[in-house]
Amino acid sequence: MIIKGSELPEGGRIEADVAIVGGGPAGITLALELADSGLQVLLMEGGGGRTSPRADSFTGEVADGTRHPPLTLYRHRGLGGASALWGGRCVPFAPVDFEVRPHIPWSGWPIGATEFAPWYARAGAWCESGPSRFRVAEALGPDAPPAVTGLTDPDIESDGLERFSRPTHFGRRYRRMLAAAPRLRVVVGAMCVGVDTMASGRAVEALRFAVRPGHLFTVRARAYVLAAGGLETTRLLLASGIGGEWVGRFYMCHLEGKAAWARFRPGTSVIFAYERDGGGVYLRRHFALSPDAQRRLRTTNVILRIEPPAIADPSHVNPVLSALWLSRTFLKPEYARKLASFGYRGALPVGASALVLRHLANVTGNLPELARFSADWLLRHTLARRKLPYVATAATNGAFSLDYNAEQVPNPESRVTLTDKRDVFGVPRLHVNWQVTPQDTESIVAAHRALASALARSGTGRLEFDEDAIRGGYNAIGGHHIGTARMADDPSAGVVDRDCRVFTVENLWLAGSAVFPTSSHANPTLTIVALAARLAAHLAAQLGGHGQTGRADTLPQAAE
Ligand SMILES: Cc1cc2nc3c(=O)[nH]c(=O)nc-3n(C[C@H](O)[C@H](O)[C@H](O)COP(=O)(O)OP(=O)(O)OC[C@H]3O[C@@H](n4cnc5c(N)ncnc54)[C@H](O)[C@@H]3O)c2cc1C
């Protein structure tokens, strides 16, 4: 059943076994995994009501907005959460990401990769990204060609794959399942504005919700789960004075940027385009720093990926990229921002109108190529149920442009705090003081050096890159908010335990990337969903339900 918050009586009270705050991928997965457990479940989503205030009336401000985008740009208020916007890239954490790495302060998860594996399989079903096959041979068969013929090197793994969701909008895709589940009630348009604890502070007594200022009601449950996104979950904890000294600290994003060109030996076969597995799922290759190299070079986990060159720079002479740049004002702002970047070669010495003319020249200079691409994009992206994720372009002037995605070192000084400004419901807004350490950027430099050496040693090519551009040219990937309520073995090092329960509160759990103790380079959603499925099994066992539902098993397995 899906109900609008505005239909609930003012001052009323709803009860359930489990109350979940937030209907993004984490909350929806948790609710549906619990749907056949015999427990009464309540999923409370702030967006989606007719009177829901706009997202930008919430959350807060960023201390330095030059590299970290505004918080509202990358969030969506409504059933499905930010899966309404996501790119669908699904990547699991590598075993090394869960380990204690002596060169990475605060590293190590209380749970390991082996324990996590079954939950990744389940997450793949919810995300519709196919089976957990993230190596070329597993996904494409033993005879699949390597990413670069002749490139074998102990420091660089080039057989890793990223899998892509359709991309699945969790709100749309699972709406019917949510509405039909007998013991599940979903309330949209109701913002959680407070977590009230008992006098002891050791248990939640009730959650307070607001439909609009003045229209309030409460929710009582045996178990409460905050799944409101990487920052909103933490805002609720801070505003309610719950969770202890580490809440808000260790804020991490992934670092991204473009700082390299690779030239391969003539005749070398290079796979840069999207491929598909037997189930039709799109796949992408990348170059990763091997775990041994990470330990030896004392780096975080970094990958490099062949991507189109800086789109704003018309010297790529590519009609498709120029058409994309010219149409940037029609794109979602989170994607348009990337198109504005000139990459590491810096801004071009031309004025705005000259730039437009050069892009127009690229377009008109190769209209047949643009027409071919447009027809292909219409069929394989716009009209397709499983969408071609992005544009992949061949070499420009014989060179391929590379992007990096990198992990950050957990840093207690990188943190979010409350301000004295409040949102429309009186909840304090956040101040985000995102910090980057020299180890973060030097890790990216080291990864470029390692790939350059690997290409040189194997005689397969040459990597040209600019170290200063790496140190000064990174950005935060805007939609990945990680680490502000970290998981740990004990309260001296974190906010939640290995089951995602807040150490200091016996009936409060968290779901989402706030609990990640480290971030890997991997996009977070597959891991968020895996953790949510794992939490469902834990709660079902704790509360006397009959195990989890298995609903993920009944989903169509990504076959087209
Ligand atoms: C442009 C973009 C591209 C992305 N691409 C990728 C990608 O390729 N791969 C990947 O892995 N990830 C990607 N992400 C990140 C991905 O979208 C998030 O990791 C994922 O949506 C997080 O899920 P969540 O359920 O934890 O939080 P959210 O999706 O943020 O959902 C939280 C929900 O809680 C609700 N809520 C918040 N506060 C309250 C409250 N107080 N009361 C009630 N409800 C509340 C919100 O309205 C929202 O619906 C991308 C994000 C963006 C924005």
The ligand as an SDF file (V2000), in Angstrom:
LIG
                    3D

 53 58  0  0  0  0  0  0  0  0999 V2000
   24.0970   12.0300  -11.1610 C   0  0  0  0  0  0  0  0  0  0  0  0
   24.3770   10.8290  -10.3100 C   0  0  0  0  0  0  0  0  0  0  0  0
   25.0090    9.7300  -10.8760 C   0  0  0  0  0  0  0  0  0  0  0  0
   25.2680    8.6080  -10.0840 C   0  0  0  0  0  0  0  0  0  0  0  0
   25.8280    7.5270  -10.6850 N   0  0  0  0  0  0  0  0  0  0  0  0
   26.0670    6.4260   -9.9440 C   0  0  0  0  0  0  0  0  0  0  0  0
   26.6110    5.2580  -10.5520 C   0  0  0  0  0  0  0  0  0  0  0  0
   26.8410    5.2080  -11.7660 O   0  0  0  0  0  0  0  0  0  0  0  0
   26.8490    4.1910   -9.7610 N   0  0  0  0  0  0  0  0  0  0  0  0
   26.5950    4.2020   -8.4190 C   0  0  0  0  0  0  0  0  0  0  0  0
   26.8700    3.2160   -7.7450 O   0  0  0  0  0  0  0  0  0  0  0  0
   26.0540    5.2930   -7.8310 N   0  0  0  0  0  0  0  0  0  0  0  0
   25.7810    6.3860   -8.5570 C   0  0  0  0  0  0  0  0  0  0  0  0
   25.2260    7.4750   -7.9610 N   0  0  0  0  0  0  0  0  0  0  0  0
   24.9530    7.4240   -6.5220 C   0  0  0  0  0  0  0  0  0  0  0  0
   23.6360    6.7260   -6.2080 C   0  0  0  0  0  0  0  0  0  0  0  0
   22.5740    7.4190   -6.7760 O   0  0  0  0  0  0  0  0  0  0  0  0
   23.5120    6.6370   -4.6910 C   0  0  0  0  0  0  0  0  0  0  0  0
   24.5960    5.8820   -4.1960 O   0  0  0  0  0  0  0  0  0  0  0  0
   22.2350    5.9550   -4.2360 C   0  0  0  0  0  0  0  0  0  0  0  0
   21.0960    6.5470   -4.7730 O   0  0  0  0  0  0  0  0  0  0  0  0
   22.1790    6.0070   -2.7150 C   0  0  0  0  0  0  0  0  0  0  0  0
   21.0540    5.3200   -2.2770 O   0  0  0  0  0  0  0  0  0  0  0  0
   20.4180    5.6220   -0.8440 P   0  0  0  0  0  0  0  0  0  0  0  0
   19.1290    4.8920   -0.7990 O   0  0  0  0  0  0  0  0  0  0  0  0
   21.4180    5.3520    0.1920 O   0  0  0  0  0  0  0  0  0  0  0  0
   20.1890    7.1970   -0.8170 O   0  0  0  0  0  0  0  0  0  0  0  0
   19.3180    8.1430   -1.7630 P   0  0  0  0  0  0  0  0  0  0  0  0
   19.2630    7.6100   -3.1310 O   0  0  0  0  0  0  0  0  0  0  0  0
   19.8280    9.5080   -1.5550 O   0  0  0  0  0  0  0  0  0  0  0  0
   17.8670    8.0340   -1.1560 O   0  0  0  0  0  0  0  0  0  0  0  0
   17.5440    8.5950    0.0920 C   0  0  0  0  0  0  0  0  0  0  0  0
   16.0560    8.8560    0.1440 C   0  0  0  0  0  0  0  0  0  0  0  0
   15.7280    9.3150    1.4560 O   0  0  0  0  0  0  0  0  0  0  0  0
   14.8290   10.3880    1.3650 C   0  0  0  0  0  0  0  0  0  0  0  0
   15.0200   11.2220    2.5590 N   0  0  0  0  0  0  0  0  0  0  0  0
   16.0830   11.9950    2.8730 C   0  0  0  0  0  0  0  0  0  0  0  0
   15.9040   12.5770    4.0630 N   0  0  0  0  0  0  0  0  0  0  0  0
   14.7070   12.1510    4.5120 C   0  0  0  0  0  0  0  0  0  0  0  0
   13.9710   12.4030    5.6970 C   0  0  0  0  0  0  0  0  0  0  0  0
   14.4420   13.1980    6.6550 N   0  0  0  0  0  0  0  0  0  0  0  0
   12.7490   11.8330    5.8310 N   0  0  0  0  0  0  0  0  0  0  0  0
   12.2490   11.0030    4.8630 C   0  0  0  0  0  0  0  0  0  0  0  0
   12.9220   10.7280    3.7090 N   0  0  0  0  0  0  0  0  0  0  0  0
   14.1330   11.2930    3.5580 C   0  0  0  0  0  0  0  0  0  0  0  0
   15.2020   11.1120    0.0850 C   0  0  0  0  0  0  0  0  0  0  0  0
   14.1020   11.8470   -0.4010 O   0  0  0  0  0  0  0  0  0  0  0  0
   15.5990    9.9350   -0.8180 C   0  0  0  0  0  0  0  0  0  0  0  0
   14.5030    9.4600   -1.5630 O   0  0  0  0  0  0  0  0  0  0  0  0
   24.9330    8.6000   -8.7120 C   0  0  0  0  0  0  0  0  0  0  0  0
   24.2900    9.7040   -8.1610 C   0  0  0  0  0  0  0  0  0  0  0  0
   24.0120   10.8060   -8.9340 C   0  0  0  0  0  0  0  0  0  0  0  0
   23.2940   11.9440   -8.3180 C   0  0  0  0  0  0  0  0  0  0  0  0
  1  2  1  0
  2  3  1  0
  2 52  2  0
  3  4  2  0
  4  5  1  0
  4 50  1  0
  5  6  2  0
  6  7  1  0
  6 13  1  0
  7  8  2  0
  7  9  1  0
  9 10  1  0
 10 11  2  0
 10 12  1  0
 12 13  2  0
 13 14  1  0
 14 15  1  0
 14 50  1  0
 15 16  1  0
 16 17  1  0
 16 18  1  0
 18 19  1  0
 18 20  1  0
 20 21  1  0
 20 22  1  0
 22 23  1  0
 23 24  1  0
 24 25  2  0
 24 26  1  0
 24 27  1  0
 27 28  1  0
 28 29  2  0
 28 30  1  0
 28 31  1  0
 31 32  1  0
 32 33  1  0
 33 34  1  0
 33 48  1  0
 34 35  1  0
 35 36  1  0
 35 46  1  0
 36 37  1  0
 36 45  1  0
 37 38  2  0
 38 39  1  0
 39 40  1  0
 39 45  2  0
 40 41  1  0
 40 42  2  0
 42 43  1  0
 43 44  2  0
 44 45  1  0
 46 47  1  0
 46 48  1  0
 48 49  1  0
 50 51  2  0
 51 52  1  0
 52 53  1  0
M  END
$$$$
